[in-house]
Amino acid sequence: MQKAIKKGNPLALLPLGVFLILFVGTGIVTGDFYKMPVLVAFMIAAASAFILGRKQSLNEKINLFCKGAGDSNIILMCMIFLLAGAFSNIAEAMGGVEATVNLSLSLIPPNLLVGGIFLIACFISISMGTSVGTITALASIGAGIAQMTGISLPLILGAIVGGGMFGDNLSMISDTTITAVRTQGCELKDKFKVNFFIVLPAAVVTLLLLIIMTGQYESIETEKYSYELIKVVPYVAILIGALAGLNVFVLLGGGTLFAGLIGVFTGSFTVFEGIEAVAAGIMGMSEIALLSIIIGGTLALIKENGGIDYVLYFITSRIKSKKGAELGIAALVGAVDVCTANNTIAIVMAGPLAKDIAEQYAIDPRRSASILDIFSACFQGIIPYGAQLLVAAGLGGISPMEILRYLHYPLLMGLCGILAIVFGFPNLKPKEKNYT
């Protein structure tokens, strides 16, 4: 029997509405999404969250905000942001971006570059199980390619984000995959098979779109691009370390040190110039880190005041059939992800309820796990205040809103997920044993 869900409080979602009106609304009205800085928009949204909860004192609200802002996952993410900025900047300062771009241009035809980047991002993300790590490793290289070729930077970053979400959704070591499987009670390999067949068409269509959209760059001047291979090594080391499952702190910290040593020994900068480059890279990511902290605190107040409960109740109260139940699970995890800006947390929160729904409407656990992972990844890949777009935009030096129109894979993944629900694809045979 389905567990009783609290009705919650729709007014608790006010901060999200305030943010969307300020950030997205200002961009639409003015045609310039730089007019309203995302940090300022969320600061105002955070202030609006303190209006809610009359039973709580201001001090209690402040404590709740600070607990949410200081959550271990939030602080961990901030540290990764700062380390990513340090590595990205010092690698660029020692000439790594230029060398990698020139190597790429020498090996890959320009009209296939963006499609190639998408495939590389897919491979890296499915191997290392993290979209943010993949985007961090490739965004600076993508920015360099855009500068050298004239290909749209938002298009390249959109391809990288898409490839990152491919692996985030499918990787056997992704935290979202593991969470989806655990909450639904199925096996990793079984969920992978179901999930893969649903999203494969999205990946193929995305690749074709990227090749078509960049076909005009075939006529780009074919000159000999010079590069020092040693300056490409830090990026290769980062990718190999990521594929080997190296701890992200060791990976980025070691990569920063390695790039710095190469820069000093090749005469790209002195020791103190390298330290300055590291500091500049850290400061360059400070806005994203601050934004993550503010979002964490704001979402804690939203949850405390019943905003998440309302979303859960609103969706589950409208389920009437098996297909409706599957669409309800998709909408449930998508809505929670929009509210939390973290697809792992969204699955953790929506997963137990999704399992109740799946059991009530005889939905195979492999299917419910796939739906949870697909739609959490879909929404996470398109929200402009999610870590993926924030990192890509931060490293590319543009607004997250500029990337939105080029997020082909996350959108097609969601479409394929809806079609799979509507047409009952794939047709699963019942497992002989029960899942535990």
Long-range contacts (C-beta under 8 A, 24 or more apart in sequence): 1-360, 2-316, 2-356, 2-357, 2-360, 3-353, 3-356, 5-309, 5-312, 5-313, 5-316, 5-317, 5-353, 6-306, 6-309, 6-312, 6-313, 7-306, 7-309, 7-310, 7-313, 8-306, 8-307, 8-308, 8-309, 8-310, 8-311, 8-312, 8-313, 9-52, 9-305, 9-306, 9-307, 9-309, 9-310, 10-307, 10-310, 10-314, 11-52, 11-305, 12-52, 12-301, 12-302, 12-303, 12-305, 12-306, 12-307, 12-310, 13-302, 13-307, 13-310, 13-311, 13-339, 14-48, 14-49, 14-51, 14-52, 15-45, 15-46, 15-48, 15-49, 15-298, 15-301, 15-302, 16-45, 16-302, 16-307, 16-338, 16-339, 18-44, 18-45, 18-48, 19-44, 19-45, 19-385, 23-384, 23-385, 24-384, 24-401, 27-401, 33-399, 33-401, 33-402, 34-399, 38-291, 38-384, 38-385, 38-399, 38-400, 39-287, 39-290, 39-291, 39-294, 42-291, 42-294, 42-295, 42-298, 42-385, 43-294, 45-298, 46-294, 46-297, 46-298, 49-298, 49-301, 49-302, 49-305, 50-301, 52-301, 52-305, 53-301, 53-304, 53-305, 56-304, 61-301, 64-297, 64-300, 64-301, 64-304, 65-297, 65-298, 65-300, 65-301, 66-297, 67-300, 68-296, 68-297, 68-298, 68-299, 68-300, 68-301, 68-303, 69-293, 69-294, 69-296, 69-297, 69-300, 70-293, 70-296, 71-296, 71-300, 73-342, 73-345, 74-292, 74-293, 74-295, 74-296, 77-132, 77-292, 77-387, 78-289, 78-292, 78-293, 79-249, 80-132, 80-133, 80-136, 80-248, 80-249, 80-252, 81-285, 81-288, 81-289, 81-292, 81-391, 81-394, 82-282, 82-285, 82-286, 82-289, 83-248, 83-249, 83-252, 83-253, 83-256, 84-136, 84-252, 84-285, 84-391, 84-395, 85-281, 85-282, 85-283, 85-284, 85-285, 85-394, 85-395, 86-252, 86-256, 86-278, 86-281, 86-282, 87-136, 87-234, 87-238, 87-252, 87-255, 87-256, 87-259, 87-281, 88-136, 88-139, 88-140, 88-281, 88-395, 89-277, 89-278, 89-280, 89-281, 89-284, 90-256, 90-259, 90-260, 90-263, 90-274, 90-277, 90-278, 90-281, 91-140, 91-234, 91-235, 91-255, 91-256, 91-259, 92-140, 92-144, 92-277, 93-263, 93-268, 93-269, 93-273, 93-274, 93-277, 94-231, 94-259, 94-260, 94-262, 94-263, 94-266, 94-268, 94-269, 94-274, 95-228, 95-231, 95-263, 95-266, 95-268, 96-231, 96-232, 96-234, 96-235, 96-259, 96-262, 97-140, 97-141, 97-143, 97-144, 98-144, 98-227, 98-231, 99-227, 99-228, 99-229, 99-231, 99-232, 100-141, 100-144, 100-227, 100-231, 100-232, 100-235, 101-141, 101-144, 101-145, 101-147, 101-148, 101-225, 102-148, 102-225, 102-226, 102-227, 103-225, 103-227, 103-229, 103-232, 104-141, 104-145, 105-145, 105-148, 105-149, 105-225, 106-224, 106-225, 106-227, 109-218, 110-149, 110-151, 110-214, 110-217, 110-218, 110-220, 111-211, 111-214, 111-215, 111-216, 111-217, 111-218, 112-211, 112-214, 113-145, 113-149, 113-151, 113-214, 113-217, 114-151, 114-155, 114-156, 114-159, 114-210, 114-211, 114-213, 114-214, 115-159, 115-207, 115-210, 115-211, 115-214, 117-141, 117-142, 117-145, 117-156, 117-159, 117-160, 117-163, 118-159, 118-160, 118-162, 118-163, 118-206, 118-207, 118-210, 118-409, 119-163, 119-207, 120-163, 121-159, 121-160, 121-162, 121-163, 121-164, 121-166, 121-167, 122-163, 122-166, 122-167, 122-203, 123-167, 124-163, 124-167, 124-239, 124-242, 124-243, 125-163, 125-164, 125-165, 125-166, 125-167, 125-168, 125-171, 126-166, 126-167, 126-170, 126-171, 127-167, 127-171, 127-242, 127-243, 128-167, 128-171, 128-173, 128-242, 128-243, 128-245, 129-167, 129-168, 129-171, 129-172, 129-173, 129-174, 129-175, 129-177, 130-164, 130-167, 130-168, 130-171, 130-174, 130-175, 130-242, 130-248, 131-161, 131-164, 131-165, 131-167, 131-168, 131-377, 131-380, 131-381, 131-388, 132-164, 132-387, 132-388, 132-391, 133-242, 133-248, 133-251, 134-160, 134-163, 134-164, 134-167, 134-242, 135-160, 135-161, 135-164, 135-388, 135-391, 135-392, 135-395, 136-252, 136-391, 136-395, 137-235, 137-238, 137-239, 137-242, 138-163, 139-391, 139-392, 139-395, 139-396, 140-395, 141-235, 142-396, 143-395, 143-396, 143-397, 149-217, 149-220, 150-217, 150-220, 151-214, 151-217, 152-406, 153-396, 153-398, 154-396, 154-398, 154-402, 154-403, 154-405, 154-406, 155-210, 155-213, 155-214, 155-406, 157-392, 157-393, 157-396, 157-398, 157-403, 157-406, 158-403, 158-405, 158-406, 158-407, 158-408, 159-206, 159-210, 159-406, 159-408, 159-409, 160-392, 161-381, 161-388, 161-389, 161-392, 161-403, 161-407, 161-409, 161-410, 162-206, 162-381, 162-407, 162-408, 162-409, 162-410, 163-409, 164-381, 164-388, 165-377, 165-378, 165-380, 165-381, 165-388, 165-409, 165-410, 165-413, 166-199, 166-203, 166-409, 166-413, 168-343, 168-377, 168-380, 168-381, 169-195, 169-199, 169-373, 169-374, 169-377, 169-413, 170-195, 170-196, 170-199, 173-245, 175-344, 176-343, 176-344, 176-347, 176-373, 176-376, 176-377, 177-373, 179-344, 179-347, 179-348, 179-351, 180-347, 180-351, 180-369, 180-370, 180-372, 180-373, 180-376, 181-369, 182-351, 183-347, 183-348, 183-351, 183-352, 183-354, 183-355, 183-369, 183-372, 184-351, 184-354, 184-355, 184-358, 184-365, 184-366, 184-368, 184-369, 184-372, 184-435, 185-355, 185-365, 185-435, 185-436, 186-365, 186-366, 186-369, 186-435, 187-435, 190-366, 190-431, 191-366, 191-369, 191-370, 191-373, 193-366, 194-366, 194-367, 194-369, 194-370, 194-426, 194-428, 195-369, 195-370, 195-373, 195-374, 197-425, 197-426, 198-370, 198-374, 198-416, 198-417, 198-420, 198-425, 198-426, 199-374, 199-413, 199-416, 199-417, 201-412, 201-416, 202-409, 202-412, 202-413, 202-415, 202-416, 203-409, 205-408, 205-412, 206-408, 206-409, 206-412, 209-408, 210-408, 228-266, 230-262, 230-266, 231-262, 231-266, 231-268, 233-258, 233-262, 234-258, 234-259, 234-262, 284-394, 285-394, 287-394, 288-390, 288-391, 288-394, 291-385, 291-390, 292-387, 292-390, 295-341, 295-385, 299-339, 299-340, 299-341, 302-339, 307-339, 308-336, 308-339, 308-340, 308-349, 311-335, 311-336, 311-339, 312-336, 312-350, 312-353, 316-353, 316-357, 319-357, 319-361, 321-361, 322-361, 322-362, 322-363, 323-421, 323-422, 323-424, 325-357, 325-358, 325-360, 325-361, 325-363, 326-361, 326-363, 326-367, 326-368, 326-371, 326-421, 327-418, 327-421, 328-357, 329-354, 329-357, 329-358, 329-363, 329-368, 329-371, 329-372, 329-375, 330-371, 330-374, 330-375, 330-417, 330-418, 330-421, 331-375, 333-371, 333-372, 333-375, 333-376, 333-379, 334-375, 334-376, 334-378, 334-379, 337-375, 337-376, 337-379, 337-380, 337-383, 338-379, 338-383, 341-380, 341-383, 341-385, 341-386, 341-387, 342-380, 342-386, 342-387, 343-376, 343-377, 343-379, 343-380, 344-376, 346-376, 346-379, 346-380, 347-372, 347-373, 347-376, 350-376, 364-428, 364-430, 364-431, 365-435, 366-428, 366-431, 367-428, 371-417, 371-421, 374-413, 374-414, 374-416, 374-417, 375-414, 375-417, 377-410, 377-413, 378-410, 378-411, 378-413, 378-414, 378-417, 379-414, 380-410, 381-407, 381-409, 381-410, 381-413, 382-407, 382-410, 382-411
